[in-house]
Amino acid sequence: MDLKNEPKNYQLGGIGDIKKHTLRFHSYGMRTEDGKLKIFAEYESGNPPKAFDGYPSGQELLLDLCNLHLELRNKTLEEAAQILIRWSIENIHLDYRYGDDVVVMEYNEEEPDAYWDFIVNCLEFYNVPVEDMVSKLEQLYNDTMTVFTLRSLIAGNIPEAQRFYENVQVPEEGNLMVQWYKYPPQRRAWIIEQCVDKLPKLTMNLKYDVLEKQIRLEPVVNSVIDAAYYALGRFAAVNAGALDDYGGKTNIAFCQACGRAFIKRGNRQKYCGTMQCQSIRNNRKSSDYYYRKKKEEQENS
């Protein structure tokens, strides 16, 4: 899909009420272990990781991870590792491995250095295999664009569906648009059904909330990838409002300069908030104004 030329707006459902502790580390290293390049969170004395109660907005997390995949495309593993390290330091640790809820509860304020040094530097709980994460992010991006494509097909907007699916990298036998044109109209509902069935399953679980003294129904989330898939599922399903949703609905658009998806803050916003894209926006705006004034002068002369 040519995201740069896609002017449409889309709404993503909120992530709902997921209460998980997540951590942001200040430093990472990388090395090869068991034949796999990994990034490792590092603990520096006196600088413990920042703990967050809950994941960020599901909409923004999904978009951030899709954009992260676009940034990782065609990069070497070493380059990908550096990008993943930068994203983790700016946001949160990519995996929810051995239970950050337990880690936060067991945190010993009297001896923080010994505690964090042991679980981070000695046990190395917080490590991420680079190739595996790159693969997961690619699958998330493909699934996200597939859902966008399905919504467009269901709405009868075939050209829009084609644009969404242009960048999805799958074998021909699994290509949604190839199958769409291959089968007659009466079989296309079956194609959609089969495609939806291949999307990752969302698992729910009952959990006792100690503070609220209530049993809650909530999604099983073990990583930022799981959280993003939950947000995607809420976008795809028409009855997603059956669960509590404190995130609401969020308009998204695709930047006409860089093609990245972004949260739209105004009805007329066409560019994301990066300085580079805002500069392009201003240059185009100035150019449009110049030619518009020139045309008016020619018409009045």
N, C-alpha and C positions, 0 to 999 in steps of 0.2 A: 504494500500500500504506500502511495506517495503521501506521506503525512503532511508535507509542506503545502499541498494543494487541497487539503481536506478542511473545508470551512464549517462543517457540521458541529453541533454540540450534542453531548451525550450525558446522561445522568447515571452515576454509580451509587448504589445503596451504601449506607454506612456499615461499619464493621459490627455494630451491635455491642452487646455488653460482654466483652472479653476482658477478664481481669487476670492478667499474667504479669509477673514482675519481669522486666527486661533490663539489660545492663548496657551501658556505653563505656567502653574502655578507652583509655587515653593513648595507648601505644600498642603496636602489633609488630611481629617479626614474621619471617617466612623461611621455610626450609623444606627439603625433600625428606619424607619419612615413608618407609615401606613402598618406595617407588612412586609416591604421590607428593606433589607440591602442595603444602598447606600453609595457611596463615595462622599464627598463634597470638592470642591476646597476651599482653605482657603487663605485669604489675610493677610499678615503681613505688618505692617506699614513700609513704605519706600522700599518695595520690590514688585513692581507691576509685573503682568504677562508679559511675553515677547510676543509681537505681531508679527505674520508672515503674509506676503502678499502672500497668495496662499498655497495650500497643498503641501506636499513633493511629490517627484516623485511617480507617480501612481504605477509603478512596485514595488518599494521598500515598499510602504505602504501596498500593497496587500500581499506581502510575509511576512512582519512584522506581520500583523494581523493573517495570517494563522499560523505562528509560535507561536504567542501569544496564539491562541486556543490550540495548542498542549501542551503548558506549563500549561494551565488551566485545562486540562483533569484530571478527578478523584480528583479534589481538593475540599475542603469544601468551602462554600461561603466566610468564613472569610479569608481563604488562597487566594481565587480568588481575593478578594478585595485588599489584599496587593500587589498581582501581578499587578492588574490594576492600582493601585496607582503608583507603580514603573515605569510602562510603560508610564503613562501619564506625570510624572515628567521628564522622559528622552526624551519624544517625544512631543506630543501635547495633549490637552484635547480631550477626546474620542467623545464627542457630540458637535454638532454645534446647540445650542438650540435657544436662543432668538435673534440671529443675531449679530455675532461678528463684522460685518461690521458697524453696528450702534453703537456698544459699542466703537469701536476704533475711529469713527468719533466724538462721543460725549465726548470722554475722555477730562477731564478738567485738564490741566497741572498745573494750579494754586493751585488746591486743590486735588491732586491725592489720598491722603489717604482717604479723605471723600468719594470720588467717588468710588474707588475700594472697600472700606469697605462696602458701601451701596449695590452695585450690587452683590458682592461675598459673604460677610458674612451675610448681613441682608436679601436680597432677595433670596440668595442661588440659583441663576440661574444655576450655574455650578455644577449640581449633576448628578450622573449616577447610576441607579439601577443595582446592581451587577448581579443579576440573569438574567435580561433582556439582559445585554451586553454579558454575557457568552453564552446565547442562540443565539444571533445575530452572534457572532464570530464562533460558531459551524456551523451555517447555511452557513456563508460565506466560511468556509473551505470545507464543503460538496459540495457547488456549484462550488468552484474552482476546486476540484478534479473531479467533474462531467464534467466540461468543458474540462479538460485535457483528461478524458476518452473518451468523444465524439470526440475530435480531433484524438485520436488514433484509434477509431472505423472507423471513416471516412477514415483514411489513410490505414485501413486494418490490423493494428497491434493489434490483439486481446490479445496476452499475455501482452503487455504493458498496454492495457486498463484494464485488470484484476488487474495488480499491482497498478494502480492508484486508482482503486475503492475499494480495500481491506479495507480501513480504513473509508469509507463513511458509516455513521450510519443512515440507513433509514429502514422503514418497508419493508417486503419482496415484498408487492404488488407495492411498488414504487422503487424497486431495479432495476437499469438500466441493469446490467449484467444478472440478472435473466430473465428479459423480453427479452433480446437479444438472449439468448439460447432457450427461450420458443417458440418464433415465427420463422417461416421459413424466409429464406433470403429475399424473395420478400416483407415481411412486415417490415423489419428492418429500412427502410427509414422513415416509419410512427413512429416507436419507437423513432428515433432521433428527429423527428419533435415535438413529444409530450413532450419529455424531455426538449428541448430548450424552448418550450412554457411555461414551469413551472418555468424557471429562472426569477428572478426579472426584471421588466420592467425598462428601462432607460428613464427618462422623460427629454425632452429638453424644453428650455424656451428662450424667447427674453428678452434682458436686455439692457438698455441704459448705455453705458460707458461714464461717465461724462468727464473723462480726455481725452479720444480718440475722443469724440463727434461722436460716432458711435453706431448703434444698433447691438448687437452681439447675435449670437445663441450659447447658452452654456448649458451644462447639469445642472439639478437641483440637487444640492448637499447640504444635510443638516447634514451630519455627516461623520466621517472617513469611516464608513461602505459604505455609498453611493459612496464616492470617490473610494474605492477599487473595488466596483462593476462596476464602469465606466471603470477602468483599465482592469478588467476581460472581460468586454464586448468588449473592443477594441482588446483584444487578441483573443477572440472567432470569431469575424467577419472578413471576408476577405476584406470587403470594408470599414473598419474603418478609412482609411486614408482620407475619405471625409471631415473630420474636421481637423482644425489645430492641429498639434501634435508636441510640442516642446520637448517631452520626448524621441522621437525616439524609437528604438527597443533595448531591453535589454536581454542578455542571462541570464537564470537562471539555477541553478543546485541544486542537493540535496546532502548535506554533507554526505560523506561515514562514518563519525564517529557518528554524532548525529541525522542525518536524516532531519535536518532543511533545508528549502529552502534558497538560498542565491543568491545575484547578482554575477555573474561570471566575474572576472576581467581578466582572461587569459584562453586560450584554454585548458590548462592542469590542471587547478585548480579543485580539487576534494573535498576540505574541506572548511568549512566556516572560518571566521576570528577570532573566539573565541580562547582564550588562551588554553582552554582545548582541543579543536579539533586540534589546531596546534601542541600541544604536542603529541597527538595521531598520527598525521601525521608524525612528526619527529621520533617517536619511530618505527613506521611501516617502515619508510624509512631506518632507521638504521638497523632494522631487515632484511629487504629485501637485503640490501647491504651485510650484514654478510653472509647470506645463499648463495647469489650469488657468493661471493668470495670463500666461502668454496667449492661450487660445482665446480668452476673453478680450484681450487687446486687439488681436487680429480680427475678431468678429465685430468690434466696435470701430475699427479704422475704416 
